[in-house]
């Protein structure tokens, strides 16, 4: 039996010598092979193996690496009123995630989105927000701080001076 072999893989078989069937340039990829091989078989380490055996060996030699840690991501949507600010925090994490937990103002939440209301005072307030995500590749925590800090403005009423 004859086979067209490209990169050590059989792409076509023929029962007879293909010399009279193809242009000489095309015959360079044809070779005589054992009768038991078929399309998809590969030549590896001096022997022909089935595509399935090759795939099993390739997976064993080149295992798929485990996923890396997920990446925690937060969106914040504030709605400001005269006496309070309402926040909706949404989980926009990426990767393989088994679980997640919010910590907002010291309280724990496991909802995908969390809404809170913070009453205004005479001082600007910072809302402590952190989201921790856990996956098979590890853990990541996103904390809204510094330039990403969540702030509640000081209370201000129309006509109030100095604010």
Secondary structure, DSSP 4 states (H G I P E B T S, - for coil): -EEEEETTEEEEEESS-GGGTS-TTGGGGEEE--TT--TT-EEETTEEE-HHHHHHHHHHHSPPPPP---B--EEEEEEE-SSEEEEEEEE--BS--SEEEEEETTEEE-SSEEEEEEE--SS-EEE-EEEEEEETTEEEEEEE-GGG-EEEPPP--TT-TT-
